[in-house]
Amino acid sequence: MGGSIGGMITAAYLSKYFKRITIIESDDVVSDTLLKSTPQDILDYRCRLESPTSLGRSGVSQIYQLHVLEGEGYNILIELFPHLKDKLLNTYGVRTYSLKTELRFEANGQLLNKNLTEDLFWLCIDRFTLEIVLRQELCIKFPDKIEWKSNSRVTNLIADRPMNIVKGVTYRCKHNVGSPSCDLYGDFIVDCTGRNSSSTKWLKEEFDLIVPTEQMHYGGGYVTFIGERFKTGDPIIDSMAIGGCTVNAPTRNTGIYVSPIRTIKTTGDNSSGILSTLGCHCVNSEFPPSDSYENLLEWAKDYLPSEYYTMLKSTKVIGPLVPYRRAINERKFVKSLGNKWPQNFILLGDTLCTFNPQYGQGMTHACRLARELNKIFNENYHQLKDISYIFNRRASPISEGCWLVSTANDWKTPTLKVIKTDQNGKVQVYQRDNDSTTNTNSTDSKMQTPLMIRFLQWYNFWFLQCASKSGRMSTDFLRVINQHSSPFSLLKPNNLLAVCHAAFMSYFH
Ligand SMILES: Cc1cc2nc3c(=O)[nH]c(=O)nc-3n(C[C@H](O)[C@H](O)[C@H](O)COP(=O)(O)OP(=O)(O)OC[C@H]3O[C@@H](n4cnc5c(N)ncnc54)[C@H](O)[C@@H]3O)c2cc1C
C-alpha cells in the first residue's frame, strides 16, 4: 500500500521472496506523463507548476520541499539499483558532494569543524526527480514481478479477526466515481501510505486494537524554492555548496538549508553553475512568508544569520515558493502490542514513524526499515506468521534512534504540544505555553521533559561545543546525521571524556 519511497524500496527488497508483488497507489504515478518524462521535463514541471497535482501526483504533499538523502539511504538505493548513480550523474546533471570540502553546517549555533577525519558523500537531488527516477528503475528491473494498481485507494483491511490475521485489502479505483470496491488478497501486506495512513483507524475497526501513539506538535514550517545561486564575493559563502543552520530553540526558532540539485550550463559569469533547493524553516510557528520573494528576503534579514541573507539576495528564484506547515513528530509504538498485533501485516516508513523534517531522516529511515525486513526474510528460518512481530521488534531501535535525534531538540520548543494515546485509548494532551505547562485533559502530572531528553540536550550542547573545534567529533556527529551510526555512538568514552571536560571547565570558570 503506497508507491512512494518506502513502498518502492520495500517492493524491490521483497521481490526476492514473493512470486508477485502488487503496489496499490492512490495517485496516477505510472502515467506516461511521469514515467516517460525526460530529465528536462521533470525540471520544467518542478519549476513551472505550483504543485504536481495537475500531473496526477497529490499524495505526497511534501514532494516539492527540500529533501536531503542521508548517506545510509544512498547506500541502500545503490545496493538495490547499482546503475542509478551513473544514470543520475550522466543524464540528470546530479552530483555527489563531499561533506569534507563542500559542506558548511551550523548545528544548534555551532559551526561543525571542517577537518573531518573521514569523507562522507551526499547524492544531492530534488525529491520530485528522485521519486520519478526510482519508479522508472523499478519498472525496468521488475517488469513482470511488480504490478502497479495506480489511481487506486486502499479503503480498508480484510481481516480474519478470530485468527488475528490481515488477509488482504479493499481498494477502490479513483477514476470511476461510484465504482465498486475490489478485494485483493495477499500473503504479506505492508502499509507504506505515509504520515496520513488510516491503519490505526482500520486496526481499531477490524481488530479492536488501539495502537499507542505519541505526537509532538512543535509549530514546524518550511518554505522551499529552487534558485540559481550567483557569487556574492564572500569566499566563505560562495564555497558552500551544501549547508545551512538548524534552529536553536528557544533562542533562534528559524533556520535554512541549501542543497544543490543539478548542474546547469551557466547563464552568466557570476553564476555558480548549479541549481539548488533552498528551504527556510522554523519551529514555534514562526513561519517564513511565501507570498513574495521580497517578503521572504525581509524575513531572512531578521531571522537568519547575515551570511544567508547575503546568499539569498544573490540567488535568482526559478519556480514557486512552496510552503509546508503540517510537520509533526508522530510515533506508533507497535512493538508494545506484542502478539496482539495481527499477523502478515506491518507499517513501514512514515506510516510507522514521522519525524521533524529538519533532521532529514524520513527517507533513509524508510529505506533502513525495508532493509531490516529483507534481513528477516533472508534469515529463512522464520515462519511467515511470525514476521510481523519480529519486524515490529527489530524496527523499534531504528525508529528510536531517529526519534531521539528529532525530538531532543523539539522538546525545547516554547509552545510545544504533546498528545499521547495509550493502549486503552486514553488520550492525554499537554500544551506548553512558553514557561508554563498545562495538562488539558486529565488529573495527571504536568508535562515534564523526560530525564533522558534533558540529559541528551545537555550532552548535545557540550558535544557540539567540542565538535566545533574537533574534526574527529564533527565526523562522529555527521556519521549519526547520516544514519551510519546510532546516536548512542556519540557517548563512546573519548567523546564522553571530552564533553565532561568541556562542561566542568566551563562550570569552574
Ligand atoms: C517539509 C518536509 C521536508 C522533508 N525533508 C526530508 C529530507 O530532507 N530528507 C528525508 O529523508 N526526508 C524528508 N522528509 C520526510 C520524507 O518526505 C518522508 O519520510 C518520506 O516521504 C516517507 O516515505 P513513505 O514512502 O513512507 O511515505 P510517503 O512518501 O508519504 O508516500 C505515501 C504514498 O502512499 C500513497 N497513499 C496514501 N494513502 C493511500 C491509500 N489509502 N491507498 C493507496 N495509496 C495511498 C501516497 O499517494 C504516496 O504515494 C520531509 C518531509 C517533509 C514534510
The ligand as an SDF file (V2000), in Angstrom:
LIG
                    3D

 53 58  0  0  0  0  0  0  0  0999 V2000
    8.6850   19.5000    4.6200 C   0  0  0  0  0  0  0  0  0  0  0  0
    9.3200   18.1410    4.5960 C   0  0  0  0  0  0  0  0  0  0  0  0
   10.6710   18.0100    4.3080 C   0  0  0  0  0  0  0  0  0  0  0  0
   11.2760   16.7590    4.3470 C   0  0  0  0  0  0  0  0  0  0  0  0
   12.6150   16.6470    4.1380 N   0  0  0  0  0  0  0  0  0  0  0  0
   13.2080   15.4320    4.1810 C   0  0  0  0  0  0  0  0  0  0  0  0
   14.6000   15.2880    3.9540 C   0  0  0  0  0  0  0  0  0  0  0  0
   15.3340   16.2610    3.7680 O   0  0  0  0  0  0  0  0  0  0  0  0
   15.1190   14.0240    3.9530 N   0  0  0  0  0  0  0  0  0  0  0  0
   14.3630   12.9300    4.1870 C   0  0  0  0  0  0  0  0  0  0  0  0
   14.8810   11.8130    4.1640 O   0  0  0  0  0  0  0  0  0  0  0  0
   13.0360   13.0380    4.4420 N   0  0  0  0  0  0  0  0  0  0  0  0
   12.4490   14.2490    4.4540 C   0  0  0  0  0  0  0  0  0  0  0  0
   11.1100   14.3580    4.6870 N   0  0  0  0  0  0  0  0  0  0  0  0
   10.3590   13.1470    5.0200 C   0  0  0  0  0  0  0  0  0  0  0  0
   10.0320   12.3430    3.7780 C   0  0  0  0  0  0  0  0  0  0  0  0
    9.3030   13.1090    2.8680 O   0  0  0  0  0  0  0  0  0  0  0  0
    9.2440   11.1080    4.1920 C   0  0  0  0  0  0  0  0  0  0  0  0
    9.8800   10.4980    5.2800 O   0  0  0  0  0  0  0  0  0  0  0  0
    9.1110   10.0920    3.0760 C   0  0  0  0  0  0  0  0  0  0  0  0
    8.3810   10.6210    2.0240 O   0  0  0  0  0  0  0  0  0  0  0  0
    8.3970    8.8540    3.6030 C   0  0  0  0  0  0  0  0  0  0  0  0
    8.1580    7.9850    2.5450 O   0  0  0  0  0  0  0  0  0  0  0  0
    6.9310    6.9710    2.6280 P   0  0  0  0  0  0  0  0  0  0  0  0
    7.0240    6.1480    1.3980 O   0  0  0  0  0  0  0  0  0  0  0  0
    6.9020    6.3090    3.9410 O   0  0  0  0  0  0  0  0  0  0  0  0
    5.6050    7.8810    2.5870 O   0  0  0  0  0  0  0  0  0  0  0  0
    5.1330    8.9480    1.5060 P   0  0  0  0  0  0  0  0  0  0  0  0
    6.2730    9.4720    0.7570 O   0  0  0  0  0  0  0  0  0  0  0  0
    4.2470    9.9100    2.2160 O   0  0  0  0  0  0  0  0  0  0  0  0
    4.2470    8.1040    0.4860 O   0  0  0  0  0  0  0  0  0  0  0  0
    2.9770    7.5950    0.7710 C   0  0  0  0  0  0  0  0  0  0  0  0
    2.3730    7.0810   -0.5450 C   0  0  0  0  0  0  0  0  0  0  0  0
    1.1510    6.3970   -0.2720 O   0  0  0  0  0  0  0  0  0  0  0  0
    0.1390    6.8460   -1.1560 C   0  0  0  0  0  0  0  0  0  0  0  0
   -1.1250    6.6520   -0.4340 N   0  0  0  0  0  0  0  0  0  0  0  0
   -1.5750    7.3430    0.6320 C   0  0  0  0  0  0  0  0  0  0  0  0
   -2.7490    6.8310    1.0540 N   0  0  0  0  0  0  0  0  0  0  0  0
   -3.0370    5.7830    0.2420 C   0  0  0  0  0  0  0  0  0  0  0  0
   -4.0990    4.8410    0.1940 C   0  0  0  0  0  0  0  0  0  0  0  0
   -5.1060    4.8490    1.0790 N   0  0  0  0  0  0  0  0  0  0  0  0
   -4.0730    3.9000   -0.7780 N   0  0  0  0  0  0  0  0  0  0  0  0
   -3.0480    3.8410   -1.6780 C   0  0  0  0  0  0  0  0  0  0  0  0
   -2.0140    4.7170   -1.6720 N   0  0  0  0  0  0  0  0  0  0  0  0
   -2.0060    5.6580   -0.7100 C   0  0  0  0  0  0  0  0  0  0  0  0
    0.5110    8.2840   -1.4500 C   0  0  0  0  0  0  0  0  0  0  0  0
   -0.0460    8.7420   -2.6750 O   0  0  0  0  0  0  0  0  0  0  0  0
    2.0310    8.2020   -1.5130 C   0  0  0  0  0  0  0  0  0  0  0  0
    2.4830    7.8620   -2.7890 O   0  0  0  0  0  0  0  0  0  0  0  0
   10.4900   15.6070    4.6700 C   0  0  0  0  0  0  0  0  0  0  0  0
    9.1320   15.7390    4.9510 C   0  0  0  0  0  0  0  0  0  0  0  0
    8.5570   16.9930    4.9370 C   0  0  0  0  0  0  0  0  0  0  0  0
    7.1040   17.1110    5.2990 C   0  0  0  0  0  0  0  0  0  0  0  0
  1  2  1  0
  2  3  1  0
  2 52  2  0
  3  4  2  0
  4  5  1  0
  4 50  1  0
  5  6  2  0
  6  7  1  0
  6 13  1  0
  7  8  2  0
  7  9  1  0
  9 10  1  0
 10 11  2  0
 10 12  1  0
 12 13  2  0
 13 14  1  0
 14 15  1  0
 14 50  1  0
 15 16  1  0
 16 17  1  0
 16 18  1  0
 18 19  1  0
 18 20  1  0
 20 21  1  0
 20 22  1  0
 22 23  1  0
 23 24  1  0
 24 25  2  0
 24 26  1  0
 24 27  1  0
 27 28  1  0
 28 29  2  0
 28 30  1  0
 28 31  1  0
 31 32  1  0
 32 33  1  0
 33 34  1  0
 33 48  1  0
 34 35  1  0
 35 36  1  0
 35 46  1  0
 36 37  1  0
 36 45  1  0
 37 38  2  0
 38 39  1  0
 39 40  1  0
 39 45  2  0
 40 41  1  0
 40 42  2  0
 42 43  1  0
 43 44  2  0
 44 45  1  0
 46 47  1  0
 46 48  1  0
 48 49  1  0
 50 51  2  0
 51 52  1  0
 52 53  1  0
M  END
$$$$
